Amino acid sequence: MASADAPEMSLLSLEDELSCSICLSLFDCPVTIPCGHNFCQDCLLSTWKDSYSCPQCRTVFATRPELKKNTVLSTVVETLRARSGWSEAEAQAKPQKKVEMIRCDMCMEAEASQTCLTCMASYCEEHLRPHRDNPVFRLHQLSRPVGDLLERICPDHNKLMELFCSQHDRSICSLCLQQDHKGCSFTSQEEQRSLKESNLKDKLKFLDGKISKTEGVLLQMKDMQNTLKDSAASRKKILSSNYQQMRDLLVQEERDALSAVDREVETGLSKIKILSKKFMENVDSMHKARDDIQSLLAQSQTMNFLKTSFKIPQAAGFDPYAPRINLDSKKVILSQSFAPALKEHLTELLKQPLEARLPIISPEPQYQSKQQKADWSKSPASQTTCGQKKKVSSKQSSKLETEGDSGMGARRSSMDNLLEFSLKDKTTRQNAAAEARGKPADEAEVPVCFSSGEKRSELLKYGTVLTFDPKTAHRRIVLSEGFTVASVSDEHTNYPDSPRRFTVCSQVLAAKAFSQGRHYWEVRLSGNNFVGIGLAYGSIDRKGPASRLGRNAQSWCVEWFNVKLSAWHNSSETVLFNPGPKRVGVLLDCEGGTATFYNVTDRAYPFHVFTFPFAEAVHPAFWIFSSGSSVSLCKLQA
């Protein structure tokens, strides 16, 4: 039994010889270098960075040696592993034990328990006894075992580097501090480590906060993605339903038109069939009469021939004609006329950008009550629109009378209902939302409308001269022409600091303020895409985001935002009909507590009124955002 185990024991005794001197484990893919020493391939390559030398004998190679696997040594190692019962998992786990042990510098065998920074040596418990028992070593500085002890020795003075030079960011010894680093600020290495650890902890805390915040934003974005997908699915469903209804209407219209043609064909064919049958009967009757005549002419006896009589059949007295039967009936012609007209109308409509389609379909002001629509119909602007409508309706009526059919009007009315479907649906939803807020549906978000304009001369009696106050102008506002023209620039103007200056919104106030009487002024708009005209107390906020006109309780504003005109006060919006004015007049009645805004042309047509208590004097106020827009204070002339 002992003899059988002998080869195995002999191999086990060679385990140290079959271990890599770098990782101290059995060779893994052993390779041999020119000096004859063997190492694990990965261990050897990890030591070859800047130069190529043998880790064991320190032989330096000019070029990187060619590595070849030592097959004999590899076979011996594999045999040892197989006979020692190592599992593959143990073989994989063993490299994890490559932690280098700090040995005692005295016996070179036992593990060091502490390092003396004075003696610059590490000791096991046995050889550390003099430092513990002998008072001579009482002043020596002991620490936990240090593996990089040699790296702590100053290369210039061979002393322990106990200090850290903050100016040169390096470790130094006491002699370095007296010579090369004289006058430099320094700390102990423990203090420097503490500072660096604190700095790294702060950075770690900062990174943790950023990671947490970013992850939170990612979660919000993920929720936003789901919300967007759900909203898109809902809106697509509504759009599909609307377009499907339009397709159903068009399909039904097509069926009706085709049915009209089929009915005309059936009627025509029926008439042709009846006439054909009648004509065939007439032909048979006349054929029979002709045969009778021929029979009479064939008689040879004169007396009998003279006694006979013959009457032409009644059918012969009928003058045959080809009936005028075609598909040019009124209903078919109207159907054929309506289809290309509808196609052309939809084609022209769909060529327009999306924002221009609704005004084409419904040019009347939207979101108005019945009474306001009646008032609007009396105003000059609406009379022009209504007159155009009447003219079109007259042409359509004339055409229908010429064609002699009233069904076309019904079809056009049906198509109008189809095209206005989305508007009615939107108005219904807005009315429902208004009722939910406690407002009557007819008064929901309805602009004030006026029936007629006022004579401008009556307003000019209260005319006042205004200029912009440069101490309130935002730095993007450029004032010119004697502080009567305000525009926007991308570059900031070098205005002096002032507590009255707007710093967030590109706004400016007039130099005058009013607290009594009536006052009227006019403003010319060079572009009204992003412009606001209003009034503000002198106490309006100048610094915060709520300083924008109409977004607080201290200001009132009518604002053009792209094509939408709105009235704003205390962050409450009322959508108005946009008359597209080039000149806007404002009449301020301090006693009446009103500010009326006019569209000034040949007359002054009011389009909105603010009613408010005069808690303090109010300034004319202006907001300009678009770089292509400007406002000018007009010189009033009758």
C-alpha positions in Angstrom: 0.0 0.0 0.0 2.9 2.3 0.9 4.6 1.5 -2.4 1.5 2.4 -4.3 1.2 5.8 -2.7 4.9 6.5 -3.1 4.7 8.2 -6.6 1.9 10.4 -5.3 3.8 11.4 -2.2 6.9 12.2 -4.3 4.8 14.5 -6.6 3.3 16.2 -3.5 6.8 16.8 -2.2 7.6 18.7 -5.4 4.7 21.1 -5.1 7.0 24.0 -4.1 9.2 23.3 -7.1 6.1 23.2 -9.4 4.8 26.6 -8.1 5.2 30.0 -9.8 7.5 32.3 -7.9 5.3 35.2 -8.6 1.8 34.0 -7.6 3.1 31.2 -5.3 0.5 28.8 -6.8 0.9 25.8 -9.1 1.8 26.7 -12.6 -1.0 27.7 -14.9 0.1 27.5 -18.5 3.9 27.5 -17.6 6.3 29.2 -20.0 10.1 29.2 -20.1 12.2 32.3 -20.8 15.8 32.3 -22.2 17.4 32.4 -18.7 15.8 29.0 -17.9 13.2 30.1 -15.3 9.5 29.1 -15.5 6.5 31.2 -14.7 2.7 31.3 -15.3 2.2 33.1 -18.6 -0.3 35.7 -17.2 2.0 36.3 -14.1 5.0 37.0 -16.3 3.2 39.2 -18.7 1.8 41.3 -15.8 5.4 42.1 -14.7 6.5 43.1 -18.2 5.4 46.7 -18.6 8.3 49.1 -19.3 11.1 46.6 -19.6 11.6 42.8 -20.1 13.5 41.1 -17.3 13.4 37.8 -15.3 11.5 38.3 -12.1 13.7 35.7 -10.4 17.3 36.3 -11.6 16.7 39.9 -12.8 18.3 39.2 -16.2 17.3 42.0 -18.6 16.4 41.2 -22.2 16.8 43.9 -24.9 13.6 42.7 -26.7 10.6 40.8 -25.6 11.5 37.1 -25.5 9.4 34.7 -27.4 7.3 32.7 -25.0 6.8 28.9 -25.5 4.7 26.7 -23.3 6.7 24.2 -21.2 4.7 21.1 -22.1 6.6 18.7 -19.8 6.2 21.0 -16.8 2.5 21.5 -17.7 2.0 17.7 -17.9 3.6 17.2 -14.5 1.4 20.0 -12.9 -1.7 18.4 -14.4 -0.7 15.0 -13.0 -0.1 16.5 -9.6 -3.5 18.1 -9.6 -5.2 14.9 -10.7 -3.5 12.8 -8.1 -3.9 15.3 -5.2 -7.7 15.2 -5.9 -8.0 18.9 -6.8 -11.4 19.8 -8.3 -11.7 22.2 -11.1 -13.6 24.6 -8.8 -10.7 24.5 -6.3 -8.2 25.1 -9.0 -10.2 28.2 -10.1 -10.6 29.4 -6.6 -7.0 29.0 -5.6 -5.7 32.1 -7.4 -7.9 34.2 -5.1 -5.3 33.3 -2.3 -2.6 35.2 -4.0 -2.6 37.9 -1.3 1.0 38.5 -0.4 1.7 37.9 3.3 4.0 40.4 5.1 6.6 38.3 6.8 8.8 39.0 9.8 12.1 40.7 8.8 13.9 38.7 11.6 12.9 35.1 11.0 11.5 35.6 7.4 9.0 32.9 8.1 6.2 34.0 10.5 3.7 36.5 9.6 4.4 40.0 10.8 2.0 41.4 13.4 3.3 45.0 13.5 5.8 47.3 11.8 8.2 49.6 13.6 8.5 52.9 11.6 11.6 53.8 13.7 13.5 50.6 13.0 11.9 50.4 9.5 11.3 46.7 10.0 8.3 44.3 10.5 8.2 41.8 13.3 6.2 38.8 14.3 4.9 38.5 17.9 8.0 36.7 19.0 10.5 39.2 17.7 8.3 42.1 18.7 8.8 41.3 22.4 11.8 43.6 22.8 9.7 46.5 21.6 7.0 45.7 24.1 9.2 44.8 27.1 12.4 46.9 26.8 12.1 50.5 27.7 14.7 51.4 25.2 12.2 50.8 22.4 9.4 52.7 24.1 9.7 55.7 21.9 9.6 53.6 18.7 6.5 54.1 16.6 4.6 50.9 15.9 1.8 50.5 13.3 -0.1 47.7 11.6 2.0 45.7 9.2 3.1 47.8 6.2 3.8 46.1 2.9 5.3 49.1 1.1 7.8 49.9 3.8 10.7 50.4 1.3 8.6 52.8 -0.7 8.3 55.1 2.4 12.0 55.6 2.6 13.2 58.9 1.1 15.4 58.1 -1.9 17.6 61.2 -1.2 18.1 60.8 2.6 17.2 57.2 3.4 14.9 58.5 6.1 11.2 57.7 6.7 8.9 60.1 4.8 6.6 61.1 7.6 5.5 64.5 6.2 3.6 65.6 3.1 4.4 68.8 1.2 1.2 70.5 0.1 2.9 72.8 -2.3 4.7 70.1 -4.3 2.0 67.4 -3.5 4.5 64.7 -2.5 5.7 62.8 0.6 9.0 64.1 2.2 11.2 63.3 5.2 12.4 65.7 7.9 15.7 66.4 6.0 13.8 67.3 2.8 11.8 69.9 4.8 15.1 71.5 6.0 16.7 71.5 2.5 14.7 71.3 -0.8 11.3 72.0 0.8 12.4 74.7 3.2 9.5 77.2 3.6 6.9 74.9 2.0 3.7 74.3 3.9 3.4 70.7 5.1 1.2 68.3 7.1 1.6 64.9 8.5 0.7 62.0 6.2 -2.2 61.0 8.5 -3.6 64.6 8.3 -3.2 64.5 4.5 -4.8 61.1 4.3 -7.7 62.4 6.4 -8.1 65.5 4.2 -8.0 63.3 1.0 -10.4 60.8 2.5 -12.8 63.7 3.4 -12.4 65.1 -0.1 -13.1 61.8 -1.7 -16.1 61.2 0.6 -17.5 64.6 -0.4 -17.1 63.7 -4.1 -18.6 60.3 -3.4 -21.6 62.0 -1.7 -21.9 64.4 -4.6 -21.8 61.6 -7.1 -24.4 59.6 -5.1 -26.7 62.7 -5.1 -26.2 63.1 -8.8 -26.8 59.5 -9.5 -29.9 59.5 -7.3 -31.2 62.6 -9.0 -30.5 61.3 -12.4 -32.1 58.0 -11.6 -35.2 59.9 -10.4 -35.3 61.9 -13.6 -34.9 58.6 -15.6 -37.9 57.2 -13.7 -39.9 60.4 -14.5 -38.9 60.1 -18.1 -40.0 56.5 -18.1 -43.3 57.5 -16.6 -43.5 60.2 -19.2 -42.9 57.7 -21.9 -45.7 55.6 -20.7 -47.9 58.6 -20.4 -47.0 59.7 -23.9 -47.7 56.3 -25.3 -51.1 56.2 -23.5 -52.0 59.7 -24.6 -50.9 58.9 -28.2 -53.0 55.7 -28.2 -56.0 57.7 -26.9 -55.6 60.5 -29.4 -55.0 58.1 -32.3 -58.2 56.3 -31.3 -60.1 59.6 -31.4 -58.5 60.6 -34.7 -59.2 57.2 -36.2 -62.8 57.4 -35.0 -63.2 60.9 -36.6 -61.6 60.0 -39.8 -63.6 56.7 -39.9 -66.8 58.7 -39.5 -65.7 60.9 -42.4 -64.9 57.9 -44.5 -68.3 56.4 -43.6 -70.0 59.6 -44.7 -68.1 59.7 -48.0 -68.8 56.0 -48.6 -72.5 56.6 -47.9 -72.4 59.6 -50.2 -70.7 57.5 -52.9 -73.4 54.8 -52.5 -76.1 57.4 -52.8 -74.5 58.8 -56.0 -74.0 55.4 -57.5 -77.6 54.4 -56.6 -78.9 57.6 -58.3 -77.1 56.5 -61.5 -78.4 53.0 -61.1 -82.0 54.2 -60.7 -81.7 56.5 -63.7 -80.4 53.5 -65.7 -83.3 51.3 -64.6 -85.8 54.0 -65.4 -84.4 54.5 -68.8 -84.2 50.8 -69.6 -87.8 50.4 -68.4 -89.0 53.2 -70.7 -87.0 51.7 -73.6 -88.5 48.3 -72.9 -92.1 49.5 -72.9 -91.6 51.6 -76.1 -89.9 48.7 -77.8 -92.8 46.4 -76.9 -95.3 48.9 -78.3 -93.3 49.4 -81.5 -93.0 45.7 -82.0 -96.8 45.3 -81.7 -97.2 48.1 -84.2 -94.8 46.5 -86.6 -96.7 43.2 -86.4 -100.0 44.9 -87.0 -98.6 46.7 -90.1 -97.0 43.5 -91.4 -100.4 41.8 -91.2 -102.1 44.7 -93.0 -99.4 44.6 -95.7 -100.0 40.9 -96.2 -103.8 41.6 -96.6 -103.1 44.2 -99.3 -100.8 41.8 -101.1 -103.5 39.1 -100.9 -106.1 41.5 -102.4 -103.8 42.5 -105.2 -103.3 38.9 -106.1 -107.1 38.3 -106.8 -107.9 37.8 -110.5 -111.6 38.3 -110.4 -112.5 41.9 -110.9 -115.9 41.9 -109.3 -114.7 40.4 -106.1 -111.7 42.7 -106.1 -114.0 45.7 -106.3 -116.3 44.5 -103.6 -113.5 44.3 -101.0 -112.5 47.2 -98.7 -109.4 47.8 -96.7 -108.6 50.1 -93.8 -105.1 51.1 -92.7 -104.5 49.9 -89.1 -104.5 52.5 -86.4 -100.8 51.7 -85.6 -99.8 53.0 -89.0 -101.1 56.4 -88.0 -98.5 56.6 -85.1 -95.3 58.3 -86.1 -92.4 56.4 -84.5 -89.7 58.3 -82.6 -86.5 57.4 -80.7 -87.0 58.5 -77.1 -84.4 60.9 -75.6 -83.3 58.7 -72.7 -79.8 59.3 -71.2 -78.1 59.8 -67.8 -78.1 63.5 -68.0 -80.9 63.8 -65.4 -80.6 66.6 -62.8 -79.8 64.3 -59.9 -77.0 62.5 -61.8 -75.6 65.8 -63.1 -75.6 67.3 -59.6 -73.9 64.2 -58.1 -71.2 64.3 -60.8 -70.7 68.0 -60.2 -70.6 67.6 -56.4 -67.9 64.9 -56.4 -65.1 66.8 -58.2 -66.1 70.0 -56.3 -65.8 68.2 -53.0 -62.5 66.7 -54.1 -61.1 70.1 -55.2 -62.3 71.7 -51.9 -60.6 69.0 -49.8 -57.5 69.1 -51.9 -57.1 72.9 -51.4 -58.0 72.5 -47.7 -55.4 69.8 -47.1 -52.7 71.8 -48.9 -53.0 74.5 -46.2 -50.8 74.2 -43.0 -52.7 72.6 -40.1 -53.1 75.9 -38.2 -54.8 77.6 -41.2 -57.4 74.9 -41.8 -59.8 75.7 -39.0 -60.2 79.4 -39.9 -60.9 78.3 -43.5 -63.6 75.8 -42.4 -65.1 78.2 -39.8 -64.1 81.8 -40.3 -66.5 83.1 -37.6 -65.1 83.9 -34.2 -64.9 80.8 -32.0 -66.0 80.2 -28.5 -68.8 82.9 -28.4 -72.2 82.8 -26.8 -75.4 83.2 -28.8 -75.8 86.9 -27.8 -72.2 87.7 -28.6 -72.5 86.0 -32.0 -75.5 88.3 -32.6 -73.5 91.3 -31.5 -70.6 90.2 -33.6 -72.8 89.9 -36.7 -73.6 93.6 -36.4 -69.9 94.7 -36.2 -68.1 96.0 -39.3 -65.6 93.2 -39.4 -68.3 90.6 -39.2 -70.4 92.3 -41.8 -67.6 91.9 -44.3 -67.4 88.2 -43.5 -71.1 87.7 -43.6 -71.4 89.7 -46.8 -68.9 87.4 -48.4 -70.8 84.4 -47.2 -74.0 85.8 -48.5 -72.4 86.4 -51.9 -71.2 82.8 -52.0 -74.6 81.5 -50.9 -76.2 83.6 -53.7 -74.0 82.1 -56.3 -74.7 78.6 -55.0 -78.4 79.4 -54.9 -78.4 80.7 -58.5 -76.5 77.6 -59.6 -79.0 75.4 -57.9 -82.0 77.2 -59.4 -80.4 76.9 -62.8 -79.9 73.2 -62.4 -83.4 72.9 -60.8 -82.6 70.6 -57.9 -82.6 71.2 -54.2 -80.7 68.0 -53.3 -77.4 69.6 -54.0 -77.9 72.1 -51.1 -78.6 69.2 -48.8 -75.4 67.5 -49.8 -73.3 70.7 -49.3 -75.0 71.2 -45.9 -74.0 67.6 -45.1 -70.4 68.3 -46.1 -70.3 71.5 -44.0 -71.4 69.4 -41.0 -68.7 66.9 -41.8 -66.0 69.6 -42.0 -67.1 71.4 -38.9 -67.3 68.2 -36.8 -64.0 68.8 -35.0 -64.9 72.4 -34.2 -68.3 71.4 -32.6 -66.6 68.6 -30.7 -63.9 71.0 -29.3 -66.5 73.6 -28.4 -68.6 70.9 -26.6 -65.6 69.8 -24.5 -64.7 73.4 -23.6 -68.3 74.2 -22.6 -68.3 71.1 -20.4 -65.0 72.1 -18.8 -66.5 75.6 -18.1 -69.6 74.2 -16.5 -67.4 72.0 -14.3 -65.6 75.3 -13.1 -69.0 76.8 -12.3 -69.5 79.0 -15.4 -72.4 78.8 -17.7 -71.6 77.2 -21.0 -72.5 80.2 -23.1 -70.2 82.4 -21.0 -67.2 80.0 -20.9 -64.0 81.7 -22.0 -65.9 84.2 -24.1 -64.3 87.4 -25.3 -66.1 90.7 -25.0 -67.5 91.8 -28.4 -68.8 95.2 -29.4 -71.4 96.1 -32.0 -69.9 99.2 -33.5 -66.8 101.5 -33.4 -66.4 104.9 -31.8 -65.3 108.1 -33.5 -61.6 108.4 -33.0 -61.9 112.2 -32.5 -64.0 111.5 -29.3 -61.1 109.5 -27.9 -58.4 112.0 -28.9 -59.9 114.5 -26.5 -58.2 112.5 -23.7 -55.0 112.0 -25.6 -51.7 112.0 -23.6 -48.0 111.9 -24.7 -46.1 108.9 -23.4 -42.4 107.8 -23.4 -40.8 104.7 -22.2 -39.0 104.7 -18.8 -35.4 103.5 -19.5 -34.9 102.7 -15.7 -37.5 99.9 -16.0 -36.5 98.5 -19.4 -35.1 94.9 -19.5 -31.6 94.8 -20.8 -32.8 93.1 -24.0 -35.2 96.0 -24.7 -33.7 98.6 -27.0 -35.2 102.1 -26.8 -34.9 104.6 -29.6 -36.4 107.7 -31.2 -36.6 109.7 -28.0 -37.7 106.7 -25.9 -40.9 106.2 -28.1 -39.9 103.0 -29.9 -39.1 99.7 -28.0 -37.7 96.6 -29.7 -35.9 93.4 -28.7 -32.2 92.6 -29.3 -30.3 89.4 -28.6 -27.5 91.4 -27.1 -28.0 93.1 -23.7 -28.0 96.8 -23.5 -25.5 98.3 -21.0 -28.2 100.0 -18.8 -27.1 101.2 -15.3 -28.3 99.1 -12.4 -31.8 100.2 -11.1 -34.1 98.5 -8.6 -37.0 99.3 -10.9 -35.6 97.4 -13.9 -37.2 94.2 -15.1 -34.6 91.4 -14.9 -36.5 88.3 -16.1 -39.1 89.3 -18.6 -38.4 91.6 -21.6 -40.7 94.3 -20.4 -40.8 98.1 -20.0 -43.1 100.6 -18.3 -44.1 104.1 -19.5 -42.6 107.0 -17.6 -46.0 108.4 -16.6 -48.5 106.9 -14.1 -52.2 107.7 -13.8 -54.4 107.7 -10.8 -57.3 110.0 -11.8 -59.1 111.3 -14.9 -59.3 109.8 -18.4 -56.2 109.2 -20.6 -55.9 107.8 -24.1 -52.8 106.6 -26.0 -52.1 104.6 -29.1 -49.5 102.0 -29.9 -48.3 100.9 -33.3 -47.3 97.3 -33.7 -44.7 96.4 -36.3 -45.4 92.7 -35.6 -47.9 91.2 -33.2 -46.6 87.6 -33.0 -45.3 87.9 -29.4 -46.3 91.3 -28.0 -48.3 92.4 -24.9 -49.9 95.7 -24.1 -51.3 96.5 -20.7 -51.2 98.3 -17.4 -49.3 97.7 -14.2 -49.0 99.1 -10.7 -45.7 100.5 -9.7 -45.4 97.8 -7.1 -45.2 95.0 -9.7 -42.4 92.5 -9.1 -39.4 93.2 -11.3 -37.1 90.2 -10.5 -39.1 87.0 -10.3 -40.8 84.8 -12.9 -44.2 86.1 -11.8 -43.2 89.6 -13.1 -44.7 88.9 -16.5 -47.7 91.1 -17.3 -51.0 89.5 -16.4 -49.4 86.8 -14.4 -49.9 88.6 -11.1 -52.5 90.7 -9.3 -50.6 93.9 -10.1 -51.0 93.9 -13.9 -53.4 93.5 -16.8 -52.5 92.7 -20.3 -53.8 91.8 -23.8 -51.2 89.5 -25.4 -50.6 88.3 -28.9 -48.9 84.9 -28.7 -48.4 83.8 -32.3 -51.9 84.0 -33.8 -53.8 83.8 -30.5 -55.0 86.9 -28.7 -55.6 86.6 -25.0 -56.5 88.8 -22.0 -54.5 88.1 -18.9 -54.8 89.1 -15.2 -53.6 87.3 -12.1 -52.6 84.3 -14.3 -56.2 83.9 -15.6 -56.5 83.8 -19.4 -59.5 84.8 -21.6 -59.1 83.9 -25.3 -60.3 86.8 -27.5 -61.1 87.1 -31.2 -58.0 88.4 -32.9 -58.8 91.3 -35.3 -55.1 91.6 -36.3 -54.7 95.3 -35.4 -51.7 97.4 -36.6 -52.6 100.2 -34.2 -54.0 99.6 -30.7 -55.7 102.4 -28.6 -56.1 102.3 -24.9 -58.6 104.5 -23.0 -58.0 104.5 -19.2 -60.9 105.8 -17.1 -59.6 106.0 -13.5 -63.0 107.2 -12.1 -64.9 104.4 -13.9 -62.2 101.8 -13.1 -61.9 100.6 -16.7 -59.3 100.2 -19.4 -60.7 99.7 -22.9 -58.6 98.4 -25.8 -59.4 99.4 -29.4 -58.5 98.3 -32.9 -57.8 101.6 -34.5 -58.5 102.1 -38.2 -60.8 104.8 -39.6 -62.8 104.3 -36.3 -61.8 102.8 -33.0 -63.4 99.4 -32.5 -63.2 98.1 -28.9 -62.2 94.5 -28.5 -61.7 94.1 -24.7 -62.3 95.9 -21.4 -60.6 95.4 -18.0 -62.5 96.5 -14.9 -60.4 96.9 -11.8 -60.1 99.0 -8.6 -57.4 101.7 -8.6 -55.5 100.7 -5.5 -52.6 102.9 -6.7 -51.4 104.7 -9.8 -51.0 102.5 -12.9 -48.3 102.7 -15.6 -48.8 101.7 -19.3 -46.8 98.5 -19.6 -45.4 96.6 -22.6 -44.0 93.1 -23.2 -42.0 92.2 -26.3 -40.5 88.8 -26.9 -40.0 88.2 -30.6 -36.9 89.9 -32.1 -39.0 90.7 -35.2 -41.6 92.7 -33.2 -41.5 96.3 -31.8 -44.0 98.8 -30.3 -44.1 102.5 -31.0 -45.9 105.2 -29.0 -47.9 107.2 -31.5 -48.1 110.9 -31.8 -51.8 111.5 -31.6 -53.4 113.5 -34.4 -57.0 114.0 -35.2 
